[in-house]
Amino acid sequence: MRAGPQRLLVESNKSPKKGLFYGWYVVAALFFATFVAVGSRQGFGIFVEAWEKDWGVSTATISIAAATGWLVNGISQPFVGRLTDVYGGRPVVVLSLLVMGIATLGVATISNVYGLIALYGFVISFASGGISPATTGVIVARWFEKKRGIAMALLIAGGSVGGMIVVPFLGFVMIEFGWRFAWLLAGGLALGLGIPLLLLVVRSSPEDMDLEVDGGAKPESDTPEITVRPVGPSFVTQWRQSLGTKPIWQLSAAYFVCGITTASISVHFVRWAISEDISTGTAALAFGVLSGINAAGVVVIGLLSDRFQRKNLLGIVYLIRGVAFVSLIVLPGSSAMWAFAVIGGASWLATVPLTASLTADVYGVRNMGTLFGLANMAHQLGGAAAVLLFGWAFTTWGSYNIPFGVGAATLFVAGIVALTIREKNHSIRYVQVSPGGAMNSELVPAPQVDV
């Protein structure tokens, strides 16, 4: 027979299990996966000149492969996000990193730009969508609520640390042993370390381990329960409902600009440096410094975002990055490079945890994979267009000044758009709908128990 009637449990105060909350181990494993995936993708730019020489093609031609990759990656985001909402994040990230690792090994075997477009532009770029915040961010958001900002920041810091370590390392390996060996190493790192770590550690949600969000233990009881958690006034049960609200469009528009500016730099920064008579190794080191500064900046932003309005921090980040782009135009070569590394580093990936956390705060975590996947798609579409146009501009004019100026202008606009988000009217952090009287509360039913 069934054990007892169902009852409602509203944000019960359960005592957490002793020891470190398992969610932090999940963050650590996803940090490493992000370290590998983002670090290797950001290293694309260091190979551009080598491919130009080996294959006898222009910067604009190589940019086609990179732009295809950003476009395909953007298209993948809502799909992998939806799969995460339906099936959980663990299988998505494991399969994605597996495919990405195998295809990365394959890049070492190609002999022309068409192979690069096929493997990097399509296979690697689609698979890497499954190691993006549309999946990893959803997993973290389901494990954390009170410390969501810092947990998300630590996750995204994996990408910054990847840029700090992987990009200069791949640059060194390319110079010493050639670009093919560098890609073999990147693929081996993903397959040899990343996959086992994800399989051993990551779980899609705390319910998979009989835990609650933020570390509470589920009570030992024969009485089945329904957990009713408070939600924000803009919580949606179907992701399409969000399209009739302003925050998703404001976040996506600003994130589109984020894509323009991060993609263009990841692909063209080293090529710009070479045009300024700066060596590949020095430029890769500068990008590593940028990423190192950003790793610290992302963590600081995460801590601040749990205390202050996230939209204000997001707007400031975009404005700071705009100043960094201006420095590339007004300062001479070497000074511009290091100024950009410092100023840009303070803002580089800091937009990601803020945008992801705001999405969860406003719309809930039930459809977060799909919704943040849409924002990520906007980000990658902006990146694809920028990579292509920046390459065309450099091939045509021999200078990046005009594209950098456009990047700065769009960043100032994005900063204003972010600042206009009415977070206090939409976020669960400031306005909570009472579970007892709300039709749109998140209900988490407990399973029936047979005795």
N, C-alpha and C positions, 0 to 999 in steps of 0.2 A: 504494500500500500504506500501511498504518498505520505511523506512526513510533514504534518502541520500545514497551515495556510501560509501563503507568501506574505512577507511584510516589507515595508520600505525602510531602507537604511540611508539616512541623509548625512553624508560627510562625517561618518563616525570617527571618533578619536581613538584609533587603535594604536597600541604601542608598537613601534617598529622593532623588527628583529635586531639583535645585537650585531655589532660589526658593521663594516662598510656596506652601504646599500648596493645591491647587485647592479642597479642601473648605472653606477659609475664604471663598472667593468664593461658594460655594453658600450658606454661612451668611449672607453679606451680602445676597444676593438674596432669600432667604427672610425675612430680617430686615425688608426693605422691604415684602414682601407682608404680613407680620404687622402691621407698622406701619399699613398702610392698612386691613386687614380688622378688626383688633381696635380700632384707634382710632375708626373710624366706628361700630362697634357699641357701644362704650362711650359714644359721644356721644348715644345715644338719649335719655338722661334730660334733656338740655338742651331738648328740643323738647316735653316733656310739657305744660307750662303753655300754650305757644302752640297746641298742638292742642286743648287743653281749650277755649280761647277761640274758636278758629276753628270748631270743630265742635260746640260746646255739649255736651261730654261730661265725665264725671268722671275723676278719677285712676284709679279702679278699672277703668273701661272701657278706658282707654289701657293699663292693666296687662295686660288680656287679650291685646292684640296682642304685648306684650313677652313675656308668659309663653308664648304660643303659639310665639314665636320660639325661646325657650330649650328648650322641649320638642321642637320639630322638629329643632333643631340637635343635641340629645342623641341623638335617634333616628338621625340621619344618621351619627354618629361611627363605630359599628362597621362600617357599610357602606362608607364612604370609607376606613376603615382596612383593611378586607379588600381593597378594590380596589388600595390601595397595596401590600399584601403580594403580590398576584398580578401586577399590571401595572407596578409602580414608581410612585414619587411624582410624577414630573414631569408626566405627562399629567393626573393628578388635580388638582394645584394650579393648573395653567394653565386647565383647563376650569372649575374652581370659581370662580376669580377673575374669569373672563370673564362667567359667569352673574351673579355677585354685582354686578359693575360695571354691567351693563345694567339689572338690577333696581333698583339704587340710583338710577340716573337716573330710572327709572319712578316712584319714590316722590314725586318733585317734581311729578308730574301728578295725584296722588290728591286727593280732596275729602272723604273721610269715613273713619271708623275701619275700615270693612270693607275698603277698599283697602289700608289699613295692615296689617291682618291678613293679607291675601292676599300682598302683596309682601314686607313685612318678616317677618311671622310664618311664612310658608312658603318662598318662593323664596330670599330673601336668607339666611335662617337655615339652610336646608338646604345651600345652596352654600357658606356660610362654614365649614361642617364640613370642607370640603376644604382650608381654609387654617388648620386647627387643628393642634395637636401630634400628633393621630392620623395626620397625613400629613407635615407638615413635620418633626416630631420623629423620625419613622421615617427620613426622608432623612438627617438629621443623624446619627442613631445608626449608620447604615450607613457613613458617612464617617469617623466617629471612634470610638475605643474608649478610648485612654489619656487623651485630653482631652475625653471625652464630656461631663463636667459643665460645663466652661466653654463649650464649643461650644453645648450646649443652652441655657445661661443667656443667651448672646448672642442666640440665636434668640428666646427668650421676651422679652428686653429690647425687642425690636421692638414688642411690645404695650404695654409701659410707655412707651416713647418716643411711641408713637401716642397714648396717653392724655394724655401731657404736652403734645403739640403739637396734635394733631388736635382734641381736645375743646375747649380754649379757642379755637382758631381757628374751629371751627364755631359756637361760641357768639358770637364776634365777628361772623361773617358773618351769622348769624341776626338779631342785633340791628340790623345796618346794612342788610342787603339782604333779609331774610326767610328763613324756613326752607326754602322751595323751592329757592332759589339755593344754599343750603348743601349740600343733597343732590345737586344737579347737580355741584358742585365735587368732592364725595367720589367720585361715580361716575366723573367724568372722570379723577381721579387714578389710580384703579384701572386703567382701560382705557388711558389714555395713557402711563403710566409702568410700572405693575406688570406687565402682560402682556408687553411687550417684554423687560423685564429677566428674567423667568422663562424665556422662550423662549431667550434668548441665553446665560444662565449656568447654570441649574440642570440637573443630571443626577441620575438616581435613585440611583446608587451609584458608587463609585470604579471598579468593573469596567467601567463604560461608557466610561471614559477610559484603560483599561489601567493603572490604579493600584490600590494596595492600601490597606486601612484605615490611617489615620494617616499616609499619604503615601509609603509604599514603592512602588517601581516594580516591575512584574512582570519577571521575568528573561527575557532573550531566549534561548529554547531551543526545539528541535524536539520535545522530549519532553513529552507531555501530563502534567498534574499533577492531583492532588487535594489541595486545601488542607484540612487538618484543624485546626480551631481549638478550643482548650479552651473548655469551657462550665461554667456553674454547676450544682450538683446538682439544681436545679429546672427546668433547661432542658426545654422541651416541643417536640416535633415537630408536634403538633396542638394548636391553641389551647384546645380543650375540656379538655385534660388539666390546665390551670392551675386550673380551677374546683374541683378537689379539693384545692387547697393554700390555706393561710391568707393569704399575702401579698397576693394579688390582691383578696381580700375586705377586708383591712385598708386597702389603698391606696384601693380604691373607696369604702369607707365614709367615710374621711376626706375624700376628694375630693368626695363628695356634700355635705358640710358646706362645703367650699370654694365649691361652686356656690351654695349658699344665701347666703353672705355676699358674694361678689363680684357676683352678679346683682342682688341687692337694692340694693346701693349704686350700681351702674352705672345703674340705672333710677330709683331714688328719692332719691339723694343731693341732686341739685339741688332736687327738689320739697321735701325736708325743709328745705333751707337757706332756700327761699322762705317756708316756714311759720315760720321763725325770723327773718323780716324781713331776710334776706340776699339781695342781688340775684343774678340769674342769672349775670351776668358774673363776679362775685366767687366764686360757687360753682364755676363752670367753671374759674376760675383755681386754686382750691383743689384741685380734682380733678387739674389739670395738675401742681401741686406734688406731690401724692400720687404721680402716675405718674413724675415725675422722680426723686423719692427712690427709688421702686421700681426704676427702671432701674439705678441704682447698686447698690441692694441685691441685685438679681437677679444681677448680675455678681459681686459679692462672694460670694454664696451658691454660685455656680458654681465659683469658685476653691476655696472651702472644701470643697465636696462632692467634689472630686477628692482630698482629703486626709483627710477625716473621714467617719464613718458618715453616710450621707445620711438615714437615718430619724431620727437625733437632730436634725439640722438641720430636718427637716420638722416634727417635733413642736414645736420652739421657734417656728417660723414661725406655726403655728396658735395657739399660746398668746399670742404678741405681738399677733396680729390680734384675739384675744378681748379683750385690754386696750383696743385701739382702739375696739371696739364699746362697751365700758363707758364710755369717755370721752364718747361721744355722749349718754349718759344723764345722767351726773353733772355735766358741765360746762355752763355757759351757751352759747347759740347760737354766737357768733363764736369763742369759745375752743374749744368742742367741735369746730367745723369744722376749725380749724387743728391742733388736737391729733390729730384723726383723720387729717388729711393726713400728718402727720409719722409717727405711730406705725403707722397703716395702711400708709403707703408703704413702711415697712421690711419689710412682709410680703406685699404685695398679690399679685403674680404669681410670687413665689418658690416657691410650691408646685408650679408646673408643671414646671420643669426637674428638680426633685427627684423628683417622681412619675414622670415619663417616664424618667429615668435609672435609677431603681430597677426599673421594669418591665423595661427592657432588661437590666439587670444580673442579675436573677433568672431571667427566662424566655428570654433571648436575643432577637435581632433578627428571626428568621425570621417570627414571628407578632406582632411588636410592634404593627403597625398595628391588628390586630383587638383585641388585649388592651388597649392604651392607648385604643382606641376605646370599649371597654366601660367603662373608668374614666371617660373623658370623658362617656359617656352618663349615668353616675351623677351627675357634676358638673352637667350641664345639666338633668337632671331635678330635682335639688335647687334649681337656679336658677329653673326654671319655677315650682315650687311657691312659692318665696319671693317672687318678683316679684308673683304673683297675691295671695298672702296679705298681703304688706306693703301693697299697694294697697288691699285690702279693709279692713285695719286702719286705715289713715289716713282713708279715706272714712267709716268708722264712728265712730272715736274722735277724729279730728282730731289724732292724735299718733302718732309712730313709736316711742315709748319701749318698749312691750311687745314689738314685733317686734325691736328692737335688743337687748333683754334676752335674747330667745330665741336670737338670733344669737350673742351672747357665750357663752351656756351651751353651745351645740353646738360652738363652736370649742374650748372647754376640753376637751370630750370627744374631739374629733378629735385634739387634741394628745396626749392620753394614748394613744389608739389607735395613732397613728403611732410613739410611743416604744416600744410593745410589739412592733413588728415585729422579728423575729429575723434581722436583716440578715446577721450573720456566719455564720449557718447556711445561707443561701440564695443569697447574692450571689457572682457570679464573682470579684468583687474580693477575697474572703476565702477562698473554697473553689473550687478548679478541679478538674474531672474530667479525668483524664489522657486525651488523645486516643487513645493507643495501646490502651487497654483499655476505653474507654467505648463503650457501644452508643448513647448519645445525643449524641455529639459532632456539631458542625456540620461537615458535609462540603460543600466547595465544589468540584465537579468542573471540571477544565479541559476545553475542547473538544478533540476528536480532530483531528489534523493530517494531511492527505493530502499525500503527496509523490510 
